[in-house]
Amino acid sequence: PEQIRSGASVRLRDTGKTYTTIADYLSYTRNLITDFKTNNPAYSNYDDLEVLAEIQHKGGGSCLVDFSRNFLISLWFAVNGHLEDMGYLFCYDVNSDAFIKDNLTHLNNVSRKYDIEKLLRNTRKITSYLVEDKHRFWLWKPSNINGRIARQDSVFVFGIEKFIASEHNVEIIPIPATWKMPILKSLKDFFGITADSVFPDVDGFSNSHSKNTPLNENTFYDSLKSMRVYAS
């Protein structure tokens, strides 16, 4: 895969429209936030980005692209599910992209409170002729507003234009389908990384113990049986 797509981009593409404008993207994102707050009044005081982070980590299609600073967490996501298909691990050198190529701007605590339309409009196409300050993509490290963000050591990248991997110091590591189960087992046996640990909340626990999940994949009892300790 040459392009990394946000969930919002995938949903808009799948509507069947031959062309999606920036206005469509902004409208989708604003409506997503508004609908979420309407249905979840407890989040009424959350900033736009905080709401999007909640939606993203609960499986919703937002404008955010989710990365982790923990290689092992990203590896788990790359091999978990779709066991018949090739998996891919994207290793992104954010410092090089930010300071050498000027493709990325770290979002500070003041800017992150802006409404999402302003933040997205402040990213630009390469061909932009505007002279005001513009940023190609934003990089945001959220506070630990929920357990999943903390456990997954999440960072988010977002913008308007297409994120082409070859333009952003991204190394793509393919993972054959036959490697996935052995890698999942190693992550569990040696590092304790399972669905229960990656999704440490009620929804995550319930999903990892669904009727379609084999009993010995994620249970605490099974992880105790496989636990190893080492001494030097």
N, C-alpha and C positions, 0 to 999 in steps of 0.2 A: 504493500500500500504506500502510495506516494503522498497522500494527503491525510491529515488528521482532522476529523470532522467533529464538531460539537453535536450534542444531542438535538439541539434546536435546528441545526443545519440538516441533519438526517430527517427529522420530522417534516420540515418544509419541503425537502426534496421529494419525499414520499407522498406528498399531496397530489402529485401528477402534474403540477404546473411545469411548463417548459422553462420558465425563468422566474427567479425569486429576487426581488429588489431588496435594497438595504432597508427601505421603509417596511417591507414585510417582516424582515428580521427584527427590527426594533419594535414593531407592533406585537409580534408574537411574544417577545420577551416581556414587554410591559403587561400584556394581558395575562401572561403566566403568573407574574408577581401579584397582580391585582386579584386574580381568581384564588390564588393560594391564601392571601391574607383574608379574603372574604370568607373562605371556608375554614380558616384557622385563626380566629381572633387573637389567640395567644401570641401571634407573631406580628401584631399590628405595629409595634414599635421597632421592629427589625429594619435595618438598612436593606436596600435592594440586593446588595451582594450577599448579605447574610441569608436572606430568603432564598436566593439562587443556590447558595451552598447547601442549604437544607434540602431543597428539591433535588439537587444533583446527587446527594448522598443517599437519598431515598429512592433513587432509580429514575427520576424525572429527566426529561430532555431539556437542559438549559443551554445558555450560550457559553457556559464554562467547559473547558477541557481539563479533566482531572489528571494530575500527575502526583507522584509521591517522591519524597526525598529518601525513602527507604527502598533500596533495590529489591529486597526480598519480597516486600509487599507488592511491588509492581510485577515481579515475576509470578507471584501467586495469581494475580488477576490475568496474566497472559496465558496461564495454563489451566485455569479453572473454567470448566464448561466447554461446550463445543469440542468434545474430545476427539471427534473424527476430523477436525479441520486443523490447518496450520495456525499456529499462534505467533504473535509478534510482540517483542519487547522494544519500546522506544526509549532510548537513552539520550536525554536532551542536555546539552552543555549550555545552561542558561547564562552563566557568566560571560562566556565567549560571545553569545548572541546579543547580550545586553551591552557589553562594554567595547567589543571589537566591531561587530556588525551594526550596532545601534538598531537592532530589530525588536528589542524588548525593553520595557520600562517597568521597574519595580514600583508597585502601587503603594504610596505611603498612607499613613493613618488619616490624613486630611482628605486626600483624593478619594479614598475608598468609600467615603460617605456620600459622594455625589450620586445623583440618580443614574440608573444604568444607561439611559439614552445618551446622556452627556459623555459618559465614559466610552461608550461604543463609538460615538461620533468623533471622539478625539483620537481614534485610530484611523489610519489612512491607507489608501492604495499607494503603491510605489510611484504611480504616475501623477499623484496629487500635485497640483500647481499652487496650492495654498501656502502662504508663507508663515502663517501662525504656527505655534508649537503643536506638533502632531506626534503621535506614537504609533508604531506599527502594531504592536501587541502589548497587552498588560500582563504582568505577572503578579499574582496576589497570594500571599501567605496568610490565611485566615487565623483568627484566634480559635481556641478549642471550643467552638460554640456547640459542638455535640461530640459524643464519644467516638463516632466513626472518623471524624476529621483528626482527632487526637491520635487514635490508634493507627490510622493509615498515613499519618504524617503528610497530610495533603497540601498541595499547592495547585493553584488554578491559573490557566492561561486563557485569555479571551481577547477577541477583536472582531472586526468585520470581514476582512479579506480572507481568502483561503490560506490555510496553514500548510504550506508545501514543505515536507520534511527536509528535502535537500537544500532548502534556503535557510535553514535554521539550526545548523549544527546538531542534527538529530541522527544518531546511529541506530539503524533498525536491525534487530537480531531476530531472525526467523527461528521458530521452535516447531519441529516436526510433531505431528499428532502422536506418534508413538513415544515421544519423550514426556508427554504431559503427565500421565499417571505416575511414572517414576519420580518426576520433579515434585509433584504434589505430595507424594509420600515422604520424600526427603525434607521438604519444607516443614511437614508436620513432625517427623521424627526428630530432626536435629534443631529446629527453631521454634517449634510449637505454633506454627502458623496454620490455622484452619479457618473455616467460615465463622466459627464461634469467636475466634480472636480478632478477625478482621472486621466483623460486624457486631460489636459488643453492646447490643441493645435488644429490646424485646422483639422487634421485627426480624433482626438478624438471627437471633436464637431460634425463633419459630420457623423461619425459612430453612435453616440448616438442619432442623429436625422435622421437615415435612414428610408426608407419607411417601414421597418419591425419592427420598434420600436414603441410601443404604445405611443400616444401623451402625456399621463399623467405620464410617468415614469421618464423622465429626464428633462422636460422643466423647465426653470427658473420661469415661471409663477406658475407652480404647486408647486415648492419648496417654493415660497413666501406664498402660501396659507397655507402650513403646518408648517411654521416657528413658533417657540415658543420662548419666552423670559422669564427669571426668575429673581426674586429679592429676597434678603434675608432680 
